[in-house]
Amino acid sequence: MKESALAPKWGANVESTKSMKTIAIMQARLGSTRLPRKVLADIAGHPLLHHVFSRASAAGHISGSLLATTDAPEDDELADWARSEGIAVYRGSVNDVLDRYYHAALSADADVIVRITADDAMKDPSVIDRVIDTRNVEKHDYCSNALTPSYPEGMDVEVFTFDALERAHKSATQEFEREHVTPFIWQNPAVFSLGNVSHSSDLSHMRWTIDTEEDLAFARAVYDELFTEQKMFGFQDVLSLLDRRPDIAQLMPEIPRNQGLTTSMEKNS
């Protein structure tokens, strides 16, 4: 069920709503297996999820944003936190994330969806806007900076039309397609128009996402150096920090990229 209207506090850009409604949907739950309750973990005095919302909402092409969490009792706390922050909430299936995501987008009347995972504390609004721009200009059904990865893991952005999401929702049958939302789209290039945004150099070996205690320690170290309430640090600021502070760079875990998705796909192979 939809619990509240989209909140202007979290990303209403008036100009971006004139042609199409572009909604950032963050999927999150407290029962993650590798690092439970990570989305409410404290980073620089705020929950991780606060940073995810504020960063995504700073993108100029985002019309509004919404939390898509589960209807499990354990996620009542997460929904309550979001409502206290003025963030719109949609609650749905625990395991069928594609169904939850589709109905969240439907409730927001979205034309274009920006998929943001809730474990990425270093999303850059300019990178989000670049992927949105590419999708809009090239008219893709789906555009990402991760089809051919060149950004650090944790900088991933997926942008797709509601029509593409609806077709995936109706047609996807495999468990990993329902659990991870977009595989049905990007695994069917004959059906969907796909676009990819690349960085000028390959940084895909870097890991800036949060799935383990080690990931969290790395993110906290970066925030300790760069975070202020007055100015949002960006992608290049993190790269510069890691160049001058190898001690912080060494905290970055070496874990295979997209480990959760790879494991899920292997189960269905």
N, C-alpha and C positions, 0 to 999 in steps of 0.2 A: 504494500500500500504506500501511496505517496503521503508523507507526513507534513510537508510544508512547501510553500512556494519557493522558487529560486531566490536566493538572498543577494541583493545588490552588493552587500559588503564583500562578498567573495566573487568579484569578477564581472560586474556588469559594465561592459564597454558599449556606450550608446551607439557609436558609429558602426560597430561590428554587427549590430542586430538589424541593420537596414536591409541587407540582402538575404542573409540566412542566419539561423540561430545555431551557433556553435557552442556546444555544451561539453565541458570537461567533467567526466564521470570518474570518480576515484572509487575503486573497489577495495574494501578492507574488512577484516574480521579480527577478533581477538584470539581465536583459536588456531593460529598458524602453528604448524608442527615443529618447525626448526627453531623458532624464537617466539614463543607465545607472548601476546600482548605488546608486541614490538611497536605497533602503530601509536601506542600511547607512551612509549619510552621517552624519557626526558632528554632533550637535546637543547642546550643553551637556554634552559628555562621554559621551554614549550614542548608539548608532545610532538613526536615525529610528524603526525598527521597535520598539525598546524602548519608546519613548514611546507608540506606537500601542497596544501590548499593555497597558502599565500603565494607560493612560487608559480603554480599553474594559473592562478587568478590574475597574476601580473602580466600575463601574455595579452597583447593588445587585441587579438582576434577572438578572445574568449568572451562569449555573451553571458555565461553564468556557469556555476559548478554545482555538483551534487555528490553526496556520498551514497554509494550502493553497498549496503551491508546485509547481513543475513537476518532471518527472522528467528534465529536461535536465541534463547534467553541470555546466553553469555554475552551477546552483543547488544543487550539493552544499555549497558554502560557506554558503549561506543555511540549508539544513537543519541543517548542523553547528552553526551559531550558535544556532538555535532549541533544538536538543537540549541544548546547553551551558547554556541558560537554563532548562531544565526545561519547555520548551514542546512540546506535542504537534504532530506534523507529519503531513500527508498530502501525498503527491506524485503528480501526475497529468499530464494532457495540457497541453502548452504553449499550444495555440491554442483548444482546446475548453474554455474556462474553466467553462462551465456543467457539463460532465461532471466536471471536477475538483472543482467546488464540491459537486455532488450526492454524489459518493462520499466527500468529506470529511465532509459532514453525516451520511451513512449510517454512516461509521466511528465517529462521535461519538455515535450513537444520539440525535440531536437531535430534539426536538419542535418547537422554534421556533428559527429561525436569525436572527442579527443579522449583517448583511453589513457588514464594515468594510474599506475599502480602505487599503492600507499606506502611502499617501502623505499622510496627514492627521495632522499632529503636534499639532493643537489640539482633537481630539475632546473633548467635555465629557460626563462620566459622567451628569450630570443630564439632559442632552438625550437621551442614549441611553435612560435610564430612562423619560423622558416618552414616547418613541415606543413602547417596549415596553409601557408601561402602556396607551396608547391602543389598541394592537392587542389586548391581552388583554381589556380592558373591552368594546371594541366588536366583538370576535370577527372581525376582518378576516382575510382570507387574506394580505394584504400591507398594511403601513403604513410610511409614510416621512415625512420632513420636506422632501422634495424633489420630490414630484409637482407641487406649486405652490411653487416655491422662495421662501423668505423668510429663510433663514439664509445666512451666508456659505458659498461653496463650500469644502468641506473640513470642514464640520460635518454633512454628509449622513449619515443613518442609514437603513438599510432593515431592516425586520423582517418575516419571513414564516414561514408554517408549512412543515413538511417536506412535507406533502401538496402545497402549491402548488409547491414546488421540484421535487418528483417529477413533477408533471404538466407543468411547463415542460420538464424534462429529456426527457420522452417525446415532447413535441409540437413543440418549437422546431426549426425547420429552417434559418432564415436565419443567415448567418455572424455578423452583429452580435448576434443573439440568443444565440448560443453563446459569443461573445467577452465579452459584458457581463453575463451571468447572468440579470438580472431583466427585460429589456424584454418578453419574451413575457408575463410576468405583468401588468405595468402597462399594456401596450398592449391588453389584453383585459378591459376592465371588465365586459363581459357574462358573462364566465366566472369572474372572480375578484372578491371583495369587497375594495375598496381604501379605505384611509384616509390622510389627510394631517394632519400636525401643523404649525401655523404659528407663527411668532414674532409678537410684538405689533407690530413694525414691519418693513418690508421692507429687509433687509440683503443681499439676494441679489446685489448688485453687488460685494460684497467677495469677495476671493479669498484663502483661507487654506490651500489645498492646495499640493502640491509636485510640479511637473512640469518646472521649468526652474531654471537657476542663480539667476535672479532670485527665484523663489519660495523657494528654499533660503535666500538671503540675508535675505529678509523673516522667515522662520521663526526663523532664528538670532538676528536682532535682537530679536524678541519674547521668545525664551527667555533671552537675555542679561539682559533686564530683569525677567522674572517667575519664571523657574524656580528652585526650590530642591528639595533632596532630601526636605525635611521636609513640605512642603505643596504640593498640586497646584493650580495656577492654573486658573481656569475661563473660560468664555465671556465673562462680564461683565468679568472682569479684563482681557482682551484689548481689549474695547471701550473701557474706561476708559484703558488705556495709549495707544491710538490717538488718543483725544480730547486727551490732554495732551502727546503726543509726535507732532506732525504730521510730523516728520522720519522717524519710523518708518513712519507711515501712507503716506508717499510712496514707500516701498520696495515697497508692494504692487503687483504687476504688473497691468496691464489686459489681460487675456486673456479671450476669450469663454468663458462658463460651459459646462462639459461638452464641451469642444472635441473630445476623443478620441471620445466617444460620437457626437457630431453627425457627425464625419467618417466614422465607421464606418457609420452609418445612411444617409448620403448615397451611399455606395458601393453599397448594396443597394437604393436607390430606383429 
